[in-house]
Amino acid sequence: MKLYDLELSGNCYKVRLLAALAGIDLEIVPVDFLDGAHKRAPVIDLNPFGELPVLEDGDVVLRDSQAILVYLGRKYAGNQWWPDGAAQQGEVMQWLATAANEIFNGPNAARLVDKFGYALNKERTIEVSNHILPLVEQHLQNNEWLALGRPTIADLAVFPYIALGWEGGVTLEQYPAIQAWIGRIKELPGYTGMPAI
Ligand SMILES: N[C@@H](CCC(=O)N[C@@H](CS)C(=O)NCC(=O)O)C(=O)O
């Protein structure tokens, strides 16, 4: 099973992290992102959106880190990381949506501006971050994990760009419960990091 990967991408890291924690074998295929290799064949043929990560598992080809977490969790990790029940899936899913919306447009986008020079509205990235981080903090003041009272792919989807936000000027001093949660994630057996986390 191949993961078309960029080491500095938090979206790719989510997938590498689940694989490490759940003992899933991944062949990492590094993509020369700076040279635009994700916009050319063969990667663009696998993902016409021109984005990483992309997972190739035999005939199954998937884009989007959240979708890949669901697939790997369901297919290769029992129901520990992605649960079976409808209510439980909904509970996890609401955080996957948060990862793809507020976290993507907040801390992730702030980092894209500062670290990679993307021409995005930096002020807006800070506004979005200042909206979502207090909500995550409030949730984690009363819960050890984002969903189901245990580590799930909800945590793996939301955590990377919150932890990387400092590279975009989004720091966590005001958020002790988030800091403690990041500490708990780092203690999970099999945990692996990425540059800047
Ligand atoms: N919703 C996608 C977003 C993926 C995404 O934005 N990936 C970035 C790298 S982290 C990318 O490939 N961007 C394309 C570009 O900037 O040219 C996911 O969660 O995987």
The ligand as an ORCA input file, in Angstrom:
! r2SCAN-3c Opt
* xyz 0 1
  N      -8.555     18.123      2.150
  C      -7.234     17.671      1.798
  C      -6.318     18.851      1.656
  C      -4.975     18.410      1.144
  C      -4.032     19.556      0.919
  O      -4.395     20.737      0.931
  N      -2.780     19.162      0.738
  C      -1.753     20.113      0.470
  C      -0.449     19.649      1.113
  S      -0.647     19.660      2.872
  C      -1.581     20.199     -1.019
  O      -1.280     19.201     -1.639
  N      -1.781     21.392     -1.603
  C      -1.635     21.565     -3.005
  C      -0.938     22.835     -3.345
  O      -0.818     23.707     -2.466
  O      -0.475     22.967     -4.482
  C      -6.713     16.688      2.847
  O      -7.168     16.737      4.002
  O      -5.894     15.843      2.515
*
